């Protein structure tokens, strides 16, 4: 029941990234005589089933606490007033200082930014420990997307 990185091994695993020996060396290796690939995802086995538990690179350390950014996002998404949410670590000099939540609301707000922030912080505080609460809330109509159609977290982080 221990959490760990999901690794795929066997004869059908790719030999590596085309023209990228640096990425190949970081992600591919031999395991018990089989070619294996580090997915960057984490999971755990329970009752013979593998449960996916998010990306490893979405786990951060803040004030000594390990925080899964996806957990904070999931709790924001559970709130009726939130349509979409992305949580980004606010980093200064290589150290995570706090969390920022980018939020798309379910409907047009009548409240001020301050009132919205306080309401979300209070609602999240009922669901999460205080160390997991975002310090900053940014309200947007939509999130920037990468060429692959995923939320562009780098652009969001740059906007802080």
N, C-alpha and C positions, 0 to 999 in steps of 0.2 A: 504493500500500500504506500510505498515511498514514491515521491514525485521525482521525476528525472527527465532528461532529454529523450525525445523520441528519435530512434535511429532505425533506418531501413537498411537491410542487408540482403544480399542474394545475387543470383546471376543476372537479374534484369536491372540492377542499379547501374546508372550511367558511369562511364569511366571518368567523367569530370566535366568541367566547364570548358567549352571550346575556346582556345586561345587565352585562357585565364589560369595559368598555373598557380597564381597566388590564391585565388578563390578555391581551386581544386584542392590545394594542400590544406586549406582551413576546414573544408567541409567533407572530404572523402578520406577514408582510411581502410585498413584491413582489420577485420574482426573475426577471429576463429577461422581464418582461411577464406573468408568471404569479403567481397568488396562492400563497403558500407558508406552510408551518407548521413551526416548530422543534419536534421531538419531545422533546428532552431526552435522547434515546438517543444512544449513540455506536457507531460501527461503522467498517468499512473495506471497500474493494473488493479482491477478490483473484480473479484468473482470471475476471473478468466477473460475479462473484457478490458480493452485499452480505452481510457478516458482522456480526451484532449483537454488541456487546461490552459491554453493560451501560448503566446510566443514568449520565449525566454528573454528576448530583448525588450519586452514591455514590463519587465520587473525592475524596479529601481530601489535604491536604499535612500531613505530620508530620515535624518536624525536617529540613525541606528535601527530603524524599522524597515523591513522588506515590504514593499507595496507592489501589488499587481495592478498596473494602470487599468487593465480590463475590468477589475473588480469595482473600481471607482466609477468607470464608465457605465457598467451594468447597473449600478445603484442609481446613477443619474437617469438612465433610460427607464428605470422602473417608476419614476415620478411622472404623474399625469401631464405636467406642464412641459415636459421635455420630449421633443421629437427625435433629436440626435445629439450625441455628445462625444467629445474627444478630450482626453486628459493628457497633458504634456508636462514633463518635469521642467521647472524653471532652474536653469543651471548657471552658476557664476563661478568662474575660475575652476571649472571642472568638477564642482560639487553641487549636488542637487540642493537647492535652497527651499523650494516649496513646489506646490502643484498649481497648474492653471487649467481651468476647465473651459473649453469652447463649447457653447451650447446653442442649438437651434431649438427655439421654443415651439410648442404645438400650436399656439395661436398668438396673434399680435398682442403684446403686453400693454396694459394701461398703467402699470406701475413704473416707477423710475428704476434706473439701473441699480441704485443702492437697495431699493426695496426688493427687487428681483433677486439680487445677490444674497440678501439676508434671508429671504424665504427659502432659497435653494440650500443655503448653508444650514439652516435650521432643519429642513426636511432630511438632508443627508446626515446630519448629526444624530438623527433618530435611527439611522441604519448603519452608520460606520463609526469607528473610533476617531477621535479628534485628530490624530496624526495623519489620517487618510483624507481629511477634508481639504479641498482646493482653497488656496488663499485668494486666488484671482479668478473671476468669472468674466468671460468675454462672450457677448451675445452676437450671433451672426445669423444671416438669412440662409446661408448655405456654406459648405466647406469646400476649399479648393481641392481638386482631384489631380492625381498623377495621370500619366498617359495610360496606365492600366486600369483607371477608374477607381482607384483606392484613394482614401483621404490622404492628402499631402501633408503629413505631420511636420515635415521640415519647413514648409511655408508657414504653417501655423506657428511653429516655434520662432521663426524669424520675425513674426509680427508682434511678438511680446515686447 
